[in-house]
Amino acid sequence: MLKQSKPLIYEEIKRRIIELEMKPGDPISEKELSAEFGVSRTPIREALIKLTQIDLVEFRPRVGTFVTQIDIATVKSAYEVKKNLEAFAAELAAKRASEEEIESLFQIIERFSTYDLIRDYKLCIQDDQLFHEIIRKASKNDILIETLDMLNTKTARFLQSIHYVIQQYEGLIASFNSIANAIRNRDSEEARIQTELHTRLFLEEMSKNFFA
């Protein structure tokens, strides 16, 4: 493989962990990653240290480096925090989103109509995550973006691990449309309300099926 930059190495290892190409509990070999990415072990170690800060990697002294396990209690807590912060991000996005960002939201909604919910569950999860990522980036608030990105790493990996399939497809699309339309109409209060409703209903579904 061609030599990769530090940010790309970090993002690629992060992606593999979130999408379960590297599974919870898997050992991580700095030597193998170094050979794969065509770099010394130093940028690999730096990427892994950064991944420990968002709880995707753990160093065990005299044992090795491993992908962390998925902790259900932590995932539940992440969803509870996301409920309010995603709504705040949507409120800000209604004021600050570019026309390109708004158009991207509607493109995602349109793509959902092409998916087989069972076969394409990974694509559904990815586009659901992307929808919220666009909104938080449109908030133009760096601290909010960083916080939600961190929380998202926990929830996205959990959804991949359970092979999450959308339970209420029509309700999801209606909810996405309500959020996207509120942002397009620059209605910050409605954007906040609709996002809060969306995340609350999803949290209730997760609590009923997975959280004690």
MDAnalysis code that builds the backbone (N, CA, C; Angstrom):
import MDAnalysis as mda
import numpy as np

u = mda.Universe.empty(636, n_residues=212, atom_resindex=np.repeat(np.arange(212), 3), trajectory=True)
u.add_TopologyAttr("name", ["N", "CA", "C"] * 212)
u.add_TopologyAttr("resid", np.arange(1, 213))
u.add_TopologyAttr("resname", ["MET", "LEU", "LYS", "GLN", "SER", "LYS", "PRO", "LEU", "ILE", "TYR", "GLU", "GLU", "ILE", "LYS", "ARG", "ARG", "ILE", "ILE", "GLU", "LEU", "GLU", "MET", "LYS", "PRO", "GLY", "ASP", "PRO", "ILE", "SER", "GLU", "LYS", "GLU", "LEU", "SER", "ALA", "GLU", "PHE", "GLY", "VAL", "SER", "ARG", "THR", "PRO", "ILE", "ARG", "GLU", "ALA", "LEU", "ILE", "LYS", "LEU", "THR", "GLN", "ILE", "ASP", "LEU", "VAL", "GLU", "PHE", "ARG", "PRO", "ARG", "VAL", "GLY", "THR", "PHE", "VAL", "THR", "GLN", "ILE", "ASP", "ILE", "ALA", "THR", "VAL", "LYS", "SER", "ALA", "TYR", "GLU", "VAL", "LYS", "LYS", "ASN", "LEU", "GLU", "ALA", "PHE", "ALA", "ALA", "GLU", "LEU", "ALA", "ALA", "LYS", "ARG", "ALA", "SER", "GLU", "GLU", "GLU", "ILE", "GLU", "SER", "LEU", "PHE", "GLN", "ILE", "ILE", "GLU", "ARG", "PHE", "SER", "THR", "TYR", "ASP", "LEU", "ILE", "ARG", "ASP", "TYR", "LYS", "LEU", "CYS", "ILE", "GLN", "ASP", "ASP", "GLN", "LEU", "PHE", "HIS", "GLU", "ILE", "ILE", "ARG", "LYS", "ALA", "SER", "LYS", "ASN", "ASP", "ILE", "LEU", "ILE", "GLU", "THR", "LEU", "ASP", "MET", "LEU", "ASN", "THR", "LYS", "THR", "ALA", "ARG", "PHE", "LEU", "GLN", "SER", "ILE", "HIS", "TYR", "VAL", "ILE", "GLN", "GLN", "TYR", "GLU", "GLY", "LEU", "ILE", "ALA", "SER", "PHE", "ASN", "SER", "ILE", "ALA", "ASN", "ALA", "ILE", "ARG", "ASN", "ARG", "ASP", "SER", "GLU", "GLU", "ALA", "ARG", "ILE", "GLN", "THR", "GLU", "LEU", "HIS", "THR", "ARG", "LEU", "PHE", "LEU", "GLU", "GLU", "MET", "SER", "LYS", "ASN", "PHE", "PHE", "ALA"])
u.atoms.positions = np.array([
    [0.854, -1.194, 0.000],
    [0.000, 0.000, 0.000],
    [0.882, 1.234, 0.000],
    [0.397, 2.294, -0.670],
    [1.132, 3.536, -0.679],
    [1.165, 4.139, 0.717],
    [2.211, 4.882, 0.981],
    [2.353, 5.515, 2.286],
    [1.168, 6.439, 2.555],
    [0.563, 6.300, 3.729],
    [-0.621, 7.075, 4.081],
    [-0.271, 8.155, 5.106],
    [-1.023, 9.252, 5.081],
    [-0.811, 10.329, 6.050],
    [-1.390, 9.940, 7.400],
    [-0.960, 10.621, 8.453],
    [-1.431, 10.318, 9.799],
    [-2.951, 10.416, 9.929],
    [-3.574, 11.514, 9.437],
    [-5.042, 11.591, 9.567],
    [-5.759, 10.455, 8.855],
    [-5.274, 10.057, 7.688],
    [-5.913, 8.971, 6.946],
    [-5.756, 7.637, 7.671],
    [-4.610, 7.420, 8.286],
    [-4.388, 6.192, 9.056],
    [-5.372, 6.123, 10.216],
    [-5.486, 7.214, 10.936],
    [-6.414, 7.274, 12.070],
    [-7.843, 7.008, 11.613],
    [-8.277, 7.684, 10.561],
    [-9.655, 7.558, 10.090],
    [-9.937, 6.150, 9.566],
    [-8.948, 5.538, 8.921],
    [-9.166, 4.199, 8.377],
    [-9.267, 3.160, 9.483],
    [-8.403, 3.234, 10.478],
    [-8.499, 2.282, 11.593],
    [-9.814, 2.504, 12.346],
    [-10.181, 3.750, 12.542],
    [-11.446, 4.081, 13.203],
    [-12.616, 3.480, 12.434],
    [-12.605, 3.645, 11.111],
    [-13.692, 3.101, 10.279],
    [-13.775, 1.588, 10.428],
    [-12.641, 0.916, 10.397],
    [-12.629, -0.543, 10.502],
    [-13.212, -1.012, 11.839],
    [-12.906, -0.277, 12.896],
    [-13.435, -0.659, 14.207],
    [-14.938, -0.417, 14.272],
    [-15.384, 0.743, 13.803],
    [-16.809, 1.071, 13.852],
    [-17.625, 0.108, 12.993],
    [-17.098, -0.260, 11.832],
    [-17.823, -1.150, 10.926],
    [-17.524, -2.621, 11.180],
    [-16.825, -2.886, 12.271],
    [-16.569, -4.245, 12.770],
    [-15.698, -5.094, 11.856],
    [-14.937, -4.441, 11.003],
    [-13.904, -5.192, 10.294],
    [-12.823, -5.596, 11.299],
    [-12.640, -4.761, 12.297],
    [-11.833, -5.096, 13.465],
    [-12.821, -5.223, 14.616],
    [-12.973, -6.425, 15.136],
    [-14.055, -6.721, 16.076],
    [-13.648, -6.477, 17.528],
    [-14.651, -6.262, 18.401],
    [-14.351, -6.089, 19.819],
    [-13.507, -7.241, 20.356],
    [-12.417, -6.903, 21.033],
    [-11.530, -7.913, 21.592],
    [-10.404, -8.325, 20.672],
    [-10.467, -7.932, 19.392],
    [-9.397, -8.313, 18.461],
    [-8.069, -7.676, 18.875],
    [-6.972, -8.442, 18.789],
    [-5.656, -7.842, 19.021],
    [-5.273, -6.959, 17.839],
    [-4.498, -5.931, 18.099],
    [-4.049, -5.002, 17.061],
    [-2.534, -5.069, 16.988],
    [-2.021, -5.357, 15.809],
    [-0.581, -5.458, 15.607],
    [-0.056, -4.178, 14.962],
    [0.738, -3.431, 15.706],
    [1.351, -2.227, 15.143],
    [2.264, -2.585, 13.971],
    [2.948, -3.711, 14.091],
    [3.868, -4.141, 13.025],
    [3.111, -4.412, 11.734],
    [1.977, -5.117, 11.816],
    [1.204, -5.429, 10.616],
    [0.601, -4.171, 9.998],
    [0.100, -3.278, 10.839],
    [-0.475, -2.032, 10.321],
    [0.605, -1.154, 9.704],
    [1.779, -1.157, 10.312],
    [2.900, -0.396, 9.774],
    [3.255, -0.868, 8.368],
    [3.301, -2.191, 8.191],
    [3.610, -2.748, 6.864],
    [2.493, -2.440, 5.876],
    [1.253, -2.547, 6.322],
    [0.112, -2.314, 5.428],
    [0.058, -0.870, 4.934],
    [0.256, 0.091, 5.850],
    [0.136, 1.498, 5.478],
    [1.429, 2.089, 4.939],
    [2.505, 1.314, 4.994],
    [3.767, 1.787, 4.435],
    [4.407, 2.905, 5.231],
    [4.274, 2.831, 6.557],
    [4.852, 3.862, 7.434],
    [5.587, 3.179, 8.577],
    [6.319, 3.987, 9.343],
    [6.963, 3.442, 10.538],
    [5.894, 3.174, 11.600],
    [6.303, 2.587, 12.700],
    [5.338, 2.279, 13.753],
    [4.914, 3.527, 14.541],
    [5.659, 4.609, 14.411],
    [5.336, 5.818, 15.180],
    [3.967, 6.397, 14.821],
    [3.644, 6.638, 13.535],
    [2.304, 7.169, 13.234],
    [1.189, 6.172, 13.549],
    [1.492, 4.876, 13.490],
    [0.500, 3.869, 13.882],
    [0.218, 3.990, 15.369],
    [1.274, 4.081, 16.165],
    [1.110, 4.220, 17.609],
    [0.356, 5.518, 17.949],
    [0.658, 6.601, 17.229],
    [-0.028, 7.872, 17.478],
    [-1.523, 7.753, 17.176],
    [-1.859, 7.047, 16.088],
    [-3.270, 6.855, 15.737],
    [-3.973, 6.015, 16.797],
    [-3.292, 4.983, 17.280],
    [-3.900, 4.113, 18.288],
    [-4.093, 4.850, 19.614],
    [-3.131, 5.687, 19.977],
    [-3.282, 6.485, 21.200],
    [-4.495, 7.403, 21.074],
    [-4.649, 8.008, 19.906],
    [-5.797, 8.889, 19.673],
    [-7.106, 8.100, 19.764],
    [-7.083, 6.855, 19.306],
    [-8.288, 6.018, 19.352],
    [-8.612, 5.570, 20.777],
    [-7.604, 5.518, 21.645],
    [-7.904, 5.217, 23.053],
    [-8.703, 6.344, 23.684],
    [-8.526, 7.557, 23.179],
    [-9.212, 8.718, 23.744],
    [-10.711, 8.718, 23.445],
    [-11.132, 7.959, 22.447],
    [-12.567, 7.827, 22.162],
    [-13.023, 6.392, 22.445],
    [-12.221, 5.687, 23.214],
    [-12.595, 4.375, 23.763],
    [-12.837, 3.309, 22.694],
    [-12.048, 3.343, 21.632],
    [-12.137, 2.293, 20.623],
    [-10.969, 1.315, 20.720],
    [-9.906, 1.743, 21.363],
    [-8.693, 0.922, 21.499],
    [-8.239, 0.989, 22.953],
    [-7.680, -0.137, 23.432],
    [-7.109, -0.147, 24.780],
    [-5.736, -0.795, 24.754],
    [-4.816, -0.227, 25.528],
    [-3.489, -0.794, 25.722],
    [-3.496, -1.568, 27.039],
    [-3.080, -2.826, 26.985],
    [-2.969, -3.628, 28.201],
    [-1.480, -3.863, 28.464],
    [-0.956, -3.275, 29.539],
    [0.478, -3.404, 29.827],
    [0.936, -4.857, 29.841],
    [2.029, -5.106, 29.118],
    [2.671, -6.420, 29.034],
    [1.781, -7.483, 28.375],
    [0.668, -7.042, 27.789],
    [-0.222, -7.989, 27.097],
    [-0.352, -7.633, 25.627],
    [-0.740, -6.387, 25.340],
    [-0.883, -5.983, 23.952],
    [-1.915, -4.880, 23.775],
    [-2.261, -4.643, 22.508],
    [-3.234, -3.606, 22.141],
    [-4.453, -4.287, 21.545],
    [-5.635, -3.829, 21.956],
    [-6.863, -4.523, 21.556],
    [-7.977, -3.531, 21.214],
    [-8.895, -3.994, 20.360],
    [-10.142, -3.263, 20.130],
    [-10.991, -3.414, 21.388],
    [-11.571, -2.321, 21.855],
    [-12.369, -2.385, 23.074],
    [-13.677, -3.145, 22.855],
    [-14.208, -3.662, 23.943],
    [-15.523, -4.274, 23.911],
    [-16.592, -3.182, 23.836],
    [-17.781, -3.553, 23.391],
    [-18.908, -2.623, 23.358],
    [-19.637, -2.719, 24.693],
    [-19.710, -1.615, 25.388],
    [-20.357, -1.570, 26.706],
    [-21.758, -0.992, 26.551],
    [-22.782, -1.802, 26.827],
    [-24.168, -1.392, 26.599],
    [-24.544, -0.182, 27.454],
    [-24.090, -0.151, 28.704],
    [-24.420, 0.979, 29.577],
    [-23.856, 2.281, 29.003],
    [-22.655, 2.225, 28.443],
    [-22.043, 3.411, 27.840],
    [-22.810, 3.836, 26.597],
    [-23.238, 2.858, 25.800],
    [-24.017, 3.169, 24.594],
    [-25.321, 3.861, 24.969],
    [-25.996, 3.345, 25.986],
    [-27.247, 3.960, 26.436],
    [-27.000, 5.393, 26.887],
    [-25.946, 5.613, 27.658],
    [-25.620, 6.962, 28.119],
    [-25.326, 7.886, 26.940],
    [-24.638, 7.350, 25.931],
    [-24.325, 8.154, 24.748],
    [-25.596, 8.595, 24.039],
    [-26.551, 7.681, 23.913],
    [-27.822, 8.033, 23.276],
    [-28.560, 9.098, 24.079],
    [-28.528, 8.994, 25.383],
    [-29.232, 9.967, 26.224],
    [-28.650, 11.368, 26.048],
    [-27.329, 11.458, 25.925],
    [-26.689, 12.755, 25.705],
    [-26.953, 13.250, 24.286],
    [-26.872, 12.339, 23.328],
    [-27.091, 12.707, 21.930],
    [-28.481, 13.307, 21.716],
    [-29.457, 12.836, 22.476],
    [-30.842, 13.287, 22.296],
    [-30.936, 14.814, 22.332],
    [-30.266, 15.409, 23.296],
    [-30.319, 16.865, 23.428],
    [-29.329, 17.579, 22.508],
    [-28.148, 17.003, 22.357],
    [-27.135, 17.673, 21.547],
    [-27.456, 17.634, 20.059],
    [-28.038, 16.524, 19.577],
    [-28.436, 16.460, 18.164],
    [-29.512, 17.508, 17.878],
    [-30.428, 17.699, 18.840],
    [-31.486, 18.703, 18.669],
    [-30.883, 20.107, 18.615],
    [-29.888, 20.359, 19.462],
    [-29.228, 21.660, 19.452],
    [-28.479, 21.881, 18.142],
    [-27.839, 20.826, 17.649],
    [-27.129, 20.926, 16.367],
    [-28.099, 21.271, 15.241],
    [-29.277, 20.658, 15.239],
    [-30.276, 20.942, 14.207],
    [-30.770, 22.381, 14.308],
    [-30.936, 22.853, 15.543],
    [-31.356, 24.248, 15.759],
    [-30.349, 25.212, 15.138],
    [-29.060, 24.945, 15.371],
    [-28.020, 25.798, 14.797],
    [-27.928, 25.628, 13.285],
    [-28.111, 24.388, 12.819],
    [-28.015, 24.122, 11.378],
    [-29.089, 24.878, 10.601],
    [-30.259, 25.037, 11.200],
    [-31.334, 25.774, 10.528],
    [-30.916, 27.222, 10.266],
    [-30.007, 27.722, 11.064],
    [-29.530, 29.098, 10.895],
    [-28.284, 29.169, 10.012],
    [-27.494, 28.078, 9.994],
    [-26.151, 28.183, 9.415],
    [-25.864, 27.250, 8.245],
    [-26.728, 26.297, 7.976],
    [-26.432, 25.308, 6.931],
    [-26.355, 25.961, 5.552],
    [-25.412, 25.470, 4.747],
    [-25.321, 25.932, 3.357],
    [-26.379, 25.222, 2.520],
    [-26.641, 25.758, 1.342],
    [-27.602, 25.120, 0.444],
    [-27.116, 23.723, 0.043],
    [-25.802, 23.561, -0.085],
    [-25.244, 22.250, -0.443],
    [-25.490, 21.238, 0.665],
    [-25.329, 21.659, 1.883],
    [-25.571, 20.759, 3.013],
    [-27.042, 20.355, 3.085],
    [-27.912, 21.310, 2.875],
    [-29.347, 21.010, 2.895],
    [-29.701, 20.035, 1.773],
    [-29.160, 20.265, 0.595],
    [-29.423, 19.363, -0.526],
    [-28.924, 17.957, -0.219],
    [-27.811, 17.840, 0.480],
    [-27.268, 16.529, 0.835],
    [-28.224, 15.753, 1.734],
    [-28.927, 16.451, 2.613],
    [-29.909, 15.791, 3.472],
    [-31.014, 15.150, 2.657],
    [-31.500, 15.878, 1.675],
    [-32.577, 15.339, 0.840],
    [-32.083, 14.220, -0.077],
    [-30.816, 14.269, -0.470],
    [-30.245, 13.176, -1.268],
    [-30.202, 11.889, -0.461],
    [-29.884, 11.988, 0.820],
    [-29.872, 10.811, 1.690],
    [-31.285, 10.240, 1.811],
    [-32.260, 11.103, 2.023],
    [-33.654, 10.650, 2.132],
    [-34.061, 9.911, 0.858],
    [-33.660, 10.424, -0.280],
    [-33.994, 9.789, -1.551],
    [-33.315, 8.428, -1.683],
    [-32.079, 8.313, -1.211],
    [-31.358, 7.038, -1.309],
    [-32.046, 5.944, -0.499],
    [-32.633, 6.320, 0.624],
    [-33.282, 5.321, 1.457],
    [-34.362, 4.549, 0.693],
    [-34.999, 5.187, -0.273],
    [-36.062, 4.522, -1.025],
    [-35.523, 3.417, -1.924],
    [-34.201, 3.378, -2.135],
    [-33.602, 2.370, -3.018],
    [-33.062, 1.169, -2.245],
    [-33.066, 1.229, -0.912],
    [-32.437, 0.184, -0.115],
    [-33.393, -0.960, 0.211],
    [-32.830, -2.155, 0.226],
    [-33.501, -3.299, 0.834],
    [-33.084, -3.270, 2.310],
    [-34.044, -3.100, 3.207],
    [-33.717, -2.833, 4.602],
    [-32.944, -3.959, 5.267],
    [-33.173, -5.209, 4.823],
    [-32.460, -6.351, 5.400],
    [-31.075, -6.477, 4.774],
    [-31.048, -6.574, 3.462],
    [-29.773, -6.774, 2.761],
    [-28.837, -5.574, 2.924],
    [-29.395, -4.374, 2.896],
    [-28.588, -3.155, 2.889],
    [-28.545, -2.484, 4.262],
    [-28.652, -3.285, 5.326],
    [-28.717, -2.669, 6.655],
    [-27.494, -1.807, 6.952],
    [-26.324, -2.219, 6.441],
    [-25.120, -1.424, 6.692],
    [-25.200, -0.069, 6.008],
    [-25.707, -0.049, 4.785],
    [-25.870, 1.221, 4.072],
    [-26.884, 2.112, 4.779],
    [-27.940, 1.487, 5.302],
    [-28.949, 2.251, 6.049],
    [-28.326, 2.894, 7.283],
    [-27.523, 2.127, 8.009],
    [-26.863, 2.672, 9.197],
    [-25.922, 3.809, 8.810],
    [-25.144, 3.592, 7.745],
    [-24.183, 4.602, 7.315],
    [-24.869, 5.889, 6.899],
    [-25.975, 5.780, 6.150],
    [-26.664, 6.986, 5.702],
    [-27.421, 7.662, 6.844],
    [-27.918, 6.881, 7.781],
    [-28.537, 7.473, 8.966],
    [-27.499, 8.285, 9.739],
    [-26.307, 7.710, 9.904],
    [-25.231, 8.411, 10.603],
    [-24.798, 9.649, 9.822],
    [-24.738, 9.521, 8.489],
    [-24.309, 10.644, 7.648],
    [-25.305, 11.794, 7.727],
    [-26.592, 11.472, 7.788],
    [-27.630, 12.499, 7.892],
    [-27.363, 13.388, 9.111],
    [-27.107, 12.749, 10.251],
    [-26.860, 13.511, 11.469],
    [-25.485, 14.188, 11.448],
    [-24.517, 13.548, 10.768],
    [-23.189, 14.161, 10.660],
    [-23.256, 15.468, 9.878],
    [-24.010, 15.474, 8.786],
    [-24.158, 16.691, 7.983],
    [-24.772, 17.805, 8.819],
    [-25.787, 17.447, 9.615],
    [-26.456, 18.452, 10.441],
    [-25.507, 19.014, 11.482],
    [-24.755, 18.156, 12.165],
    [-23.869, 18.691, 13.205],
    [-22.736, 19.519, 12.607],
    [-22.252, 19.138, 11.419],
    [-21.225, 19.959, 10.779],
    [-21.805, 21.291, 10.325],
    [-23.084, 21.268, 9.932],
    [-23.752, 22.502, 9.518],
    [-23.997, 23.441, 10.690],
    [-23.875, 22.924, 11.914],
    [-24.036, 23.782, 13.092],
    [-22.909, 24.796, 13.192],
    [-21.768, 24.479, 12.573],
    [-20.580, 25.346, 12.575],
    [-20.079, 25.627, 14.001],
    [-20.340, 24.677, 14.902],
    [-19.873, 24.805, 16.283],
    [-18.882, 23.676, 16.537],
    [-17.608, 23.991, 16.585],
    [-16.566, 22.972, 16.632],
    [-16.654, 22.085, 17.869],
    [-16.973, 22.668, 19.011],
    [-17.053, 21.870, 20.235],
    [-18.222, 20.898, 20.160],
    [-19.344, 21.360, 19.654],
    [-20.516, 20.500, 19.490],
    [-20.232, 19.384, 18.500],
    [-19.585, 19.710, 17.407],
    [-19.240, 18.710, 16.386],
    [-18.330, 17.637, 16.974],
    [-17.289, 18.066, 17.684],
    [-16.338, 17.120, 18.268],
    [-17.019, 16.208, 19.282],
    [-17.889, 16.773, 20.109],
    [-18.581, 15.980, 21.123],
    [-19.502, 14.955, 20.488],
    [-20.269, 15.371, 19.491],
    [-21.186, 14.443, 18.832],
    [-20.443, 13.395, 18.016],
    [-19.324, 13.761, 17.418],
    [-18.507, 12.772, 16.705],
    [-18.053, 11.670, 17.660],
    [-17.627, 12.067, 18.855],
    [-17.169, 11.095, 19.848],
    [-18.308, 10.171, 20.267],
    [-19.468, 10.739, 20.544],
    [-20.627, 9.934, 20.935],
    [-21.048, 9.006, 19.801],
    [-20.936, 9.489, 18.592],
    [-21.365, 8.706, 17.436],
    [-20.522, 7.453, 17.243],
    [-19.247, 7.511, 17.606],
    [-18.411, 6.322, 17.452],
    [-18.943, 5.176, 18.311],
    [-19.520, 5.510, 19.467],
    [-20.052, 4.486, 20.364],
    [-21.367, 3.917, 19.826],
    [-22.252, 4.788, 19.375],
    [-23.562, 4.319, 18.932],
    [-23.488, 3.623, 17.577],
    [-22.646, 4.113, 16.678],
    [-22.551, 3.507, 15.344],
    [-22.013, 2.086, 15.413],
    [-21.011, 1.868, 16.247],
    [-20.445, 0.516, 16.370],
    [-21.475, -0.439, 16.977],
    [-22.239, 0.058, 17.934],
    [-23.291, -0.752, 18.539],
    [-24.320, -1.178, 17.490],
    [-24.763, -0.248, 16.651],
    [-25.761, -0.574, 15.626],
    [-25.222, -1.609, 14.645],
    [-23.948, -1.486, 14.285],
    [-23.344, -2.487, 13.397],
    [-23.320, -3.852, 14.078],
    [-23.038, -3.866, 15.374],
    [-22.888, -5.143, 16.082],
    [-24.200, -5.910, 16.190],
    [-25.322, -5.196, 16.241],
    [-26.623, -5.869, 16.351],
    [-27.290, -6.043, 14.993],
    [-26.576, -5.666, 13.917],
    [-27.143, -5.721, 12.562],
    [-28.495, -5.003, 12.534],
    [-28.484, -3.780, 13.058],
    [-29.737, -3.052, 13.247],
    [-30.480, -2.864, 11.929],
    [-31.749, -3.234, 11.943],
    [-32.646, -3.046, 10.795],
    [-33.726, -2.056, 11.208],
    [-33.963, -1.074, 10.378],
    [-34.968, -0.046, 10.683],
    [-36.317, -0.695, 10.930],
    [-36.913, -0.371, 12.057],
    [-38.193, -0.971, 12.427],
    [-39.378, -0.234, 11.806],
    [-39.319, 1.073, 11.794],
    [-40.418, 1.894, 11.280],
    [-39.902, 2.725, 10.108],
    [-39.821, 2.084, 8.939],
    [-39.207, 2.740, 7.782],
    [-39.940, 4.023, 7.394],
    [-41.266, 3.935, 7.240],
    [-42.025, 5.108, 6.820],
    [-41.931, 6.220, 7.851],
    [-41.919, 5.836, 9.138],
    [-41.780, 6.831, 10.190],
    [-40.424, 7.512, 10.153],
    [-39.366, 6.732, 9.844],
    [-38.024, 7.300, 9.756],
    [-37.957, 8.333, 8.630],
    [-38.482, 7.974, 7.455],
    [-38.436, 8.884, 6.317],
    [-39.232, 10.147, 6.607],
    [-40.404, 9.978, 7.229],
    [-41.221, 11.148, 7.579],
    [-40.471, 12.044, 8.561],
    [-39.790, 11.418, 9.514],
    [-39.025, 12.175, 10.504],
    [-37.867, 12.916, 9.855],
    [-37.133, 12.235, 8.986],
    [-36.026, 12.877, 8.276],
    [-36.530, 14.049, 7.442],
    [-37.660, 13.853, 6.766],
    [-38.217, 14.933, 5.950],
    [-38.602, 16.136, 6.809],
    [-39.175, 15.866, 7.978],
    [-39.568, 16.957, 8.869],
    [-38.349, 17.758, 9.328],
    [-37.274, 17.035, 9.661],
    [-36.051, 17.712, 10.102],
    [-35.436, 18.504, 8.956],
    [-35.293, 17.862, 7.793],
    [-34.654, 18.517, 6.648],
    [-35.462, 19.724, 6.174],
    [-36.784, 19.602, 6.168],
    [-37.628, 20.724, 5.747],
    [-37.529, 21.885, 6.720],
    [-37.472, 21.589, 8.009],
    [-37.335, 22.657, 9.005],
    [-36.020, 23.399, 8.817],
    [-34.953, 22.651, 8.521],
    [-33.653, 23.294, 8.280],
    [-33.700, 24.111, 7.000],
    [-34.301, 23.562, 5.955],
    [-34.406, 24.300, 4.691],
    [-35.231, 25.576, 4.859],
    [-36.254, 25.509, 5.701],
    [-37.110, 26.675, 5.942],
    [-36.529, 27.644, 6.970],
    [-35.340, 27.313, 7.473],
    [-34.646, 28.140, 8.476],
    [-35.484, 28.309, 9.745],
    [-36.234, 27.246, 10.066],
    [-37.068, 27.252, 11.263],
    [-36.325, 26.507, 12.366],
    [-35.534, 27.233, 13.128],
    [-34.655, 26.606, 14.109],
    [-35.429, 25.905, 15.221],
    [-36.543, 26.478, 15.645],
    [-37.320, 25.849, 16.713],
    [-37.922, 24.525, 16.245],
    [-38.462, 24.515, 15.032],
    [-39.043, 23.282, 14.508],
    [-37.966, 22.226, 14.272],
    [-36.806, 22.654, 13.804],
    [-35.691, 21.713, 13.595],
    [-35.298, 21.053, 14.909],
    [-35.246, 21.848, 15.967],
    [-34.909, 21.301, 17.283],
    [-35.988, 20.335, 17.764],
    [-37.236, 20.724, 17.631],
    [-38.343, 19.889, 18.103],
    [-38.389, 18.563, 17.355],
    [-38.272, 18.614, 16.038],
    [-38.365, 17.403, 15.229],
    [-37.180, 16.468, 15.483],
    [-36.003, 17.025, 15.678],
    [-34.822, 16.192, 15.957],
    [-34.916, 15.574, 17.343],
    [-35.381, 16.344, 18.294],
    [-35.556, 15.821, 19.642],
    [-36.574, 14.679, 19.653],
    [-37.651, 14.841, 18.919],
    [-38.669, 13.790, 18.811],
    [-38.074, 12.549, 18.150],
    [-37.340, 12.752, 17.072],
    [-36.709, 11.648, 16.337],
    [-35.786, 10.841, 17.245],
    [-34.907, 11.527, 17.957],
    [-33.938, 10.818, 18.795],
    [-34.600, 10.205, 20.025],
    [-35.624, 10.854, 20.557],
    [-36.320, 10.297, 21.718],
    [-37.023, 8.989, 21.362],
    [-37.706, 8.971, 20.212],
    [-38.401, 7.757, 19.788],
    [-37.415, 6.627, 19.522],
    [-36.258, 6.978, 18.935],
    [-35.249, 5.956, 18.667],
    [-34.685, 5.413, 19.972],
    [-34.433, 6.290, 20.933],
    [-33.930, 5.855, 22.235],
    [-34.943, 4.946, 22.928],
    [-36.222, 5.261, 22.808],
    [-37.259, 4.415, 23.400],
    [-37.251, 3.028, 22.764],
    [-37.053, 2.995, 21.445],
    [-36.989, 1.694, 20.756],
    [-35.776, 0.893, 21.218],
    [-34.621, 1.560, 21.331],
    [-33.428, 0.876, 21.789],
    [-33.589, 0.391, 23.229],
    [-34.203, 1.227, 24.058],
    [-34.391, 0.856, 25.467],
    [-35.306, -0.370, 25.600],
    [-36.315, -0.405, 24.788],
    [-37.262, -1.525, 24.833],
    [-36.617, -2.835, 24.405],
    [-35.719, -2.753, 23.433],
    [-35.163, -3.977, 22.851],
    [-33.785, -4.379, 23.359],
    [-33.000, -3.395, 23.832],
    [-31.600, -3.700, 24.140],
    [-31.113, -3.214, 25.484],
    [-31.680, -2.125, 25.999],
    [-31.186, -1.547, 27.240],
    [-32.063, -1.953, 28.400],
    [-31.438, -2.279, 29.503],
    [-32.195, -2.657, 30.694],
    [-32.867, -1.441, 31.295],
])
